[in-house]
Amino acid sequence: MNEINKKKVVIVLPAYNAEKTLRLTYGDIPKDRGYEVILVDDKSADRTVAVAQELSIPFFLHENNLGYGGNQKTCYTRALEMNADIVVMLHPDYQYDPKYLPDMVEPIARGHYDMMLGSRFLSRRHVLEGGMPVYKYIANRALTIVQNIIFGRALSEFHTGYRAYSRRVLKTVPFKRNSDNYVFDSEFLAQAIYFDFRIGETFVPTRYFPDAHTPNFFKSLRYGLETLAVAGKYLLARCHLYISPIFKINAPS
């Protein structure tokens, strides 16, 4: 067995009302790679848990709806408890293609990167062909340009929901201090940059359709403003003017 195959990979599914898409998502996860899968249900109002049971997916239930970020906190905590070496967040709404999981996992397993992003914008033509609303496309591009300037990076996308992490990243980044809402992702990426983790990207195609969970315009606007606020906190921390608790490192173990 080579070093890559020795790595324990856990795929986490942060689920909320994913009844109509969970079966499709799970069905496309490569079954020959030995990945373990867990689902965290954020108090869904549909049959998400019943479908998980039908598919024999191990799951954990929130007694109350904790939000997108709150769901991820449980996902990563559970995966670490399972002694995962690599953790991949895959949305169970079938928007991101599970067949690209090996492309997310292997650069971390080989030691090239600490964190991988599944970027929709490495092939920009496919983004609009996949159905991304034009306003989201423009907003994503604008935010990413601003963030690249502030963070000193050259990433094609900061706002993907398809992400893979090494165990060291999850043990170091204080993600439990982050928001329970959508800005959790922006905070986590800012933290990873602040702590100088190596971040890679790989292309992943996406789909936009009615059953895929996409924040509406007003939620997207709020997310954009909160994301800019995170960038401001990053600048303050880098300049040693004020270090937000989200940038106070956990002790690695």
Buried (B, 14 or more C-beta within 10 A) or exposed (E): EEEBEEBBBBBBBBBBBBBBBBBBBBEBBBEEBEBEBBBBBBBBEBBBBEBBEEBEBEBBBBEEBBBBBBBBBBBBBBBBEBEBBBBBBBBBBBBBBBEBBBBBBBBBBEEEBBBBBBBBBBBBEBBEEBEBBEEBBEBBBEBBEBBBEBBEEEBBBBBBBBBBBBBBBBBBBBBEBBBBBBBBBBBBBBBBBBBEBBBBBBBBBBBBEEBBBBBEEEEBEBBBEBBBEBBEBBEBBBEEEEBBEBBEEBEEE
